[in-house]
Amino acid sequence: MKLNYRIVIFALAIIFGIFFSAPSLFQMQDGKKVTLGLDLQGGLHMLLGVKTEEAVKSRVKSIAASIKYFSERKDILIDSLAFDENGVTFALLDKDDLKAMQSFLHEIKGAIVVVVGDSISLSLSDEEIARTQEQAISQAIETIRNRLDQFGLAEPVVARQGEEKILVQLAGIKTIEDEQRARELISRAAKLELMAVDEDRIARVHTMSDNDAASYGDVILEDVSNPNIKHLVREIPVLDGSMLTDANVGFDENNRPLISFSLNAEGAQIFGDFTGKSVGKRLAVVLDGKVYSAPVINERIGGGSGQISGNYTVMEAKDLAIALRSGSLLAPIYLMEKRSVGPSLGADSIKASMVALIGGFGLVIFFMIAYYRVAGIVANIALIANLLIILAVMSLFGATLTLPGMAGIVLTVGMAVDANVIISERIRELLNQGASMHKAIEEGYANAIRAILDANITTLIAAVVLYAYGTGAIKGFAITISIGILASMLTAILGTHGIYQMLESRIQKSKNNLLWFGIKG
């Protein structure tokens, strides 16, 4: 017996497999483990709808805010600035400013500008409306995925279904509290707006109707801590959450949680300009249509940062910071369908999958030993190493194991042993032709490797395509198949070859081909 580089690599691969798969196999407290998917451990399945028409209205509102800021920055006098779901209208008081205003408006993507005398109206083209609605759905998928990733759930499934629906699957949601927290985090618009308080009419806010407020270009909002407290603010915000760059949990002087946020360069400029000319007035911090605070501006605030204080717990503050960091939803979402997958169903799935895996594994081991004798034992060692490596890699990367993933592992057992069957048959053919043991082993591997590579590479390409275009369970199947193929090429080609090279002198001395490869002669 002599060591070679192949057997050393094989031994290291087995040690790697044992070390990193142990936490998952024995459910140890320490170490990274494979996460079970929704179908194996239970969880929450939701189908969400997106109100895309609200995204169009939000886009129009944002354009109105941009027009207001541009006119103030360029000292252009405008009047009667208003907006609705159809577009923005305003009057230009000085016709000499028309050219500059038109130049600015034509830079707005998808805008249709109509000028009649001193009145200007802006609406969005049909193509831009469709693009905005499509962007709202895509952005909702990405935002929900980011929020759930930061929430701490392992590989949540967030995928588009149909035209305006989003499928969300959350494994490991077992309590009503966890479910409620996840649903609130998903559905929260997290729309941050900084809005000027109408100081001239605020005293009459409790006697005004929404229509009265709208006639002044205002809107009445509730206070987050007390619905009976009303705030009268300008409908067009000073700036919104699209200019937010970061949000984190902090604490005030009384050790109460608050949210510290930062703005980008444009937001910081707008914020600084507004606070500089509004000293002594109030600025309302509005989140999802409710006023969290309305502090008096004492001086110009530079640096582009601010705080949101409120009566919430540390956990609520953390979730709010996650929602703000991941971005606001362009359009509200609503729950269309919800169902919970119980842990008992997951346990049944695991039991059935394990029966299939152990049954198939046992039959393969029995066949290989019965037919190929010692060569079968060598193949089985490679097969066990292959399974350990698959589990270790999945554990190392915190991958989620689903029922199709279990099926992928069962299929990998067959594919891994197939390589050893091809190799063993090539060696047996050469031995039957009278070749020496050394020549039979070396040429057997050389002849078999082409067929093995062809089969494995084509399957790997298919798995990559499945992963790229599939979702959820299909990705789980593709991941396990891909890892299994790469592991089997290491164990079946490199590992078993190293074992035969190490045992070659003993095989030659025994001259017992029946014992070693299951053939007479």
Order of alpha helices (4+ residues) and beta strands (2+ residues): alpha-beta-alpha-beta-alpha-beta-beta-alpha-beta-beta-alpha-beta-beta-alpha-beta-alpha-beta-beta-beta-beta-beta-alpha-beta-beta-beta-alpha-beta-alpha-alpha-beta-alpha-alpha-alpha-alpha-alpha
